[in-house]
Structure formats: structure tokens, C-alpha cells
Amino acid sequence: MHSDLVMKERQRLAELLTRERAALILRWRRQVKELRSARQLDTPTLIDHVPQFVNELASALRTGTPETITEAVDEARGAASHGSQRVIDGFDIVEVVAEYNILRECIHDLAAENGLIIQGEMFHVINRLLDGAIGSAVQNFSIAQALEVQRRREEHLAFIAHDLRTPLNAIAMAARLLTQGGMPDVAMLQKTLNRNIEHLSTLVSEVLKENSNLVTEVGVKLERRWFDLWPMVEGLIHELHPMAGTGSTKLINEVAPDLRVYADASLLVRMLQNLIANAIAHTPRGEIVVGAKEAGTGSLVEVWVSDNGAGIPAEKLERVFDKYETDNKEEHGAGLGLAIVKTFVEAHGGNVSVDSKPDVGSVFRLTLPNAVGIGKTDKPSP
């Protein structure tokens, strides 16, 4: 008699979940929307797994067959893909667990409002399925997050490896000039060698630091400060001058001497190095101009690198900032230089664009916020 009563109560709850599924999901959605990462999600993305899971709960309550925890986990496979999706959605692991516990509370509240007390076998069925779903979601969330961290780490190290080529090429060209005849400017070449050796040392130290500290999440961390842009560009032109050959390509600094920018100086150096080196590779004879100006009433700074070289075909313009998109004519090109620029610009909250015509030349523009976290009035005097 007792087992018949229990089965009847389970059937009542199963019917209630089926009949009131939409209302239950609406109640759940309103509470989950309070989670930080859920606020920006549209409804289909937020509730993607819930209707099927409620159906699974109702089915388990109807069958009346006792389940082990392992069997409950196997039935909750829908939560596995849900856990992976939540990495993409930007959830943290606490929020993944929270949304299932919110569903647990909503089910208990719905049952109580309809005169049902969830206890005994009903309690165990619901908890085992929910806990199984949480376990599967957390496991797959962790796997997906680990894969994303690994991807970002590999991308970061690939960027650094790519950036090593620019100072290495400058050193190689300077050394070649020293071995050639004529009277090269030895003092200038010596400074070029020293600066690029120092830059190589910094990049190598960064790689070693990444590995020795066993970093678990690699991202672009900014260290913004105010600095004068003209001396930075002037230094880069001197460093990269050997790559431009012996006067066949001119590097010109048209940055205003009094222009100050608020950015991560190290990352901006790497952005400009990549753009200038890219321009040199496609401008065997001609001019490469680096310029900059304030924009947006001083809240933005626009930096550009223009050349009158080979230009970019129209069909390649949309993909030019994609990783591994490179000119096949470049023997050593890895297709990462412009992807590095795009990544660093977006880390600043800015954007990068290009205008180009074949056999006319290209202009790459970086637009960066010139005051982040401080007011314009806080800009220091030169």
C-alpha cells in the first residue's frame, strides 16, 4: 500500500513537471538571469538544456525504477554539452553549479505550491539526476576551459616566436652590412645591434617566465602609461632601417613631437614593429611613413603605417588579419604578424583597419582609446 502511494506521488510530480514545464522554466530563467554571466545571454542560449532535462526528470519519476548514481550520470549526458557551451558563454564554474541548484529550488517550490512534498524516492530521483547533471556539466566545463587555456597559451607563444623574427632579421641585416665593402655607419649599426639584442632578451625572458610560472590562463595583460610616441617611432625606424636595405626604401617618422599616448608601450612597440616589417617586406623600393594624431576630441589616438608598395588584392583584404593568412611569396612568413596586431589592439579596446590597392600601396590604421580609467584632465603635461 505504501509503495502504491509513493508511486502515485511520483506520477503526480511527473505530470506536474510536464504540464507546468514552461512556467517552471520561466521561473528558473528569471532567477538565473541574476547571475553575472547570464545577463547578456538571449533566452534560447540560456535555456538550451533545460526543457530536455525537465523531460528526463519527469520520465525518471514515471518509470519507478530505482537508479544508481552512475545510471543517473549516464542519463544526464545532455548536461555534458551544456557544460562545454557555458565556457563559450563566459560562465565560471560556480555559476554552472548555481543554475542547476536554482532549478532544484524551483522544482521544490512548484511541488509545494501544488500540495506535493518532495521526499523519499522522489527526493532521491530528483537529486541523483540533478547531481549527475552537475557532475557532467562541471567535468566538461573543466575540459573545455583547459582546452581553451591551452589554445590561448599556444597562440601567445606563437606570437612571441613570430616577434623574435623581426629583431633577428634586423641583426642579420646589420651584420651583413658590416661584412660588405664601403663605409657603413658603424655607430648606428652598433646601436641597432644592441637594441635588437636587448629586445630578443626581453622576449626570451617572457617565454621562460610563462613556462617557469606554469601560467594557467594566458591573456593579454595591459600596463598602460602616458609616454611620448615620437621617440618610440624614431627608435623603431633606426632598429628596422637595416631591413629596408641601403637606402632603397625610406622610413619616415611623421608623428608630432608633442603627441603623448596612453597605452601599453611594450605592446605598441610590437604592433608597430609588425606593421613596419610587413610594409618593408612589400615595399622593396619606395617610402614607408609612420604617423599619428589625436582623434575624437582627444579621447582617441590614431596611428598609421603607410607604404607605396605592392598593395593587397581586394579578395584578401577581409582575411588579412586572420591567423596564418600570409603571402605565399614570403619564404618565412607565418601569417601571424597582423593577427598579433589585431589581438593587441583589441586588448586595448581599439580597432585596426586597412586600405590597400594593388601596385599603389597600403595604409594600416590603429585607433586606440587615449584615456582609459582616467579623465582627460589627468593627462600629464609634457
Secondary structure, DSSP 8 states (H G I E B T S, - for coil): -HHHHHHHHHHHHHHHHHHTHHHHHHHHHHHHTTSGGGTT--HHHHTTTHHHHHHHHHHHHHH-----HHHHHHHTTHHHHHHHHHHHHT--HHHHHHHHHHHHHHHHHHHHHTT----HHHHHHHHHHHHHHHHHHHHHHHHHHHHHHHHHHHHHHHHHHHHHHHHHHHHHHHHHHHHSSS---HHHHHHHHHHHHHHHHHHHHHHHHHHHTT-S-------EEEEEHHHHHHHHHHHHGGGGTTTTEEEEE---TT-EEEEEHHHHHHHHHHHHHHHHHT-SSEEEEEEEEEETTTTEEEEEEEE-SS---HHHHTTTTSTT---TT-TT--S-HHHHHHHHHHHTT-EEEEEEETTTEEEEEEEEES-SSS-GGG----
